[in-house]
Amino acid sequence: MSSELLMAIREEFPALKQKVNGKDLVYLDSAATALKPRSVIERLNRFYTMETANVHRGAHHLSDAATTEFEKARETIRLFINADSIEEVIFTKGTTEGINLVAQSYGQEFLNEGDEIVLTEIEHHSNIVPWQILAQKRKCILKYISVLENGALNEADIETVIGPKTKMVVFTGCSNIVGTLTPIEKLVAKAKSVGAVTLLDAAQFVTQKKTDVKKLDVDFLVFSAHKLFGPFGFGVLYGKKALLNKMAPYQSGGSMISSVGFQETTYNHLPFKFEAGTPHVSGAIGTMTAIEFLKNYSMEDLFNHEQKLMQLLLAEFRQIEGLKVFGDNDSKAAIVSFNLTGAHHSDIGQILDQQGVAVRVGHHCTQPLLAKFNITGTVRASISIYNNESDIAQLVEGVKKAQRMLL
C-alpha cells in the first residue's frame, strides 16, 4: 500500500484525530471492534436525522424509503459473501446470536444422543458455550481439534477427530487471540466426507480474506458488522436454503409470521422466518455503507498492509528480552498476543493507555485455550487497515516503558 493511500484511508476515520492522555491515539484493538469510517457515521446520522421509519408495512414515504434501503442492504451483503439468494441472508444482532440460532433451531431438532460435535481449541466462548448447552440437552459428545504450541491447528486431528459419528463441525476462520487462519477447505472437505454440517465463525475472517460462501462451501457462516467497520448490534447468518427451510424459527413475534390465529400460526418465508420483531434498520444500512467503503480497496492489498506491519512488530518484539508472543505461526492475521515475563497483562495495558496506545488485555473469551498454555491472560494488539509504522513504534516504546516500570 502506498503512503498516499494509507494517509487517505486514515483520513476516513475521524477517531484517529483525537489525543488520549495528551498523546496521538494509536488504536490497536480492532479485533474487538473496528473504528468507523466517516461514510458510515454520516450515513447513520442521515438515517436518524431525516429518514427514521420502520420498514415493510408503513403507508408513507419514509417507511417506503427505509424499506428500500433495508432490502438493498440485504442484497449488498448477499453479493459481499456471494450467496445464491437473499433468502440465505438472515439478519441477526451479531455473531453470537447467529451461532445460537443454528445451535437451537438446527441442533435441537436434528442432533441426537451420541452424535458428535467437533470444535477447535481456539474457539471464542461464543462458539463453545452454545454447543455445550446443546450437548447437555441432546446428550451429544463434544470433541476438539487440538492446537499446537505455535497456535496453529493440529491438522492431523482433522482426519482422526472428525469421524462417522460427527454430525456438526463448527470452527473459526481466524482466531481472535492468536490470529491463526484455519484450514477451512480441509475442515469442510473432511466434514462433508462423513456427512456432517459445518458452521464457520467468520467474525475475524471477513476483514482478512474475501468471503465467498460458494467457494468455501460451508453450510452456515456468521459474522458481526462492528468488526467490519460497521455499527454495533448487527450481524449476519448465512445458511444454505435447504437447511434453513428445514429449521424451525429461533424467536417468535412480528415479521416472522404469514398469518396468526388464536390457535395456530403460519410462518413467513425466508429470510423473514428468522427475523422476529422490529429489525435493526440502521444496522443494516450502516453495514451496507461499510461494505461499500471496503469495496473501494483491494482486500489483498489491505491484508498485505496489515501483514507488513505485523512482521515489523514481531521483529521488534523479538528484540525485547522476556517478551513472549503466543501463536507466532506462518498463517495468521495481524493479531499479536503477548506477555512480559514477571508483569501482569493488565498493568501493561494501563501503561500503554497512558501512552495513548489502545490494546486489549485479559482472556479474550478464550479461557480453555489460555488454560492449555498455563496462562490467565495476555496483552493483545490487533492491527487494521488504518494503522501505520508510527503506531507500531509507539506500541513498542510503550512496551519497553512498561518493562522498565514493572520489572
Secondary structure, 3 states (H helix, E strand, C coil): CCHHHHHHHHHCCHHHHCEECCEECEECECCCCCCCCHHHHHHHHHHHHHHCCCCCCCCCHHHHHHHHHHHHHHHHHHHHHCCCCHHHEEEECCHHHHHHHHHHHHHHHHCCCCCEEEEECCCCHHHCHHHHHHHHHHCCEEEEECECCCCCECHHHHHHHCCCCEEEEEEECECCCCCEECCHHHHHHHHHHCCCEEEEECCCHHHCCCCCHHHHCCCEEEEEHHHHCCCCCCEEEEECHHHHHHCCCCCCCCCCEEEECCCCEEECCCCHHHCCCCCCHHHHHHHHHHHHHHCCCCHHHHHHHHHHHHHHHHHHHCCCCCEEEECCCCCECCEEEEEECCCCHHHHHHHHHHCCEECEEECCCCHHHHHHCCCCCEEEEECCCCCCHHHHHHHHHHHHHHHHHHC
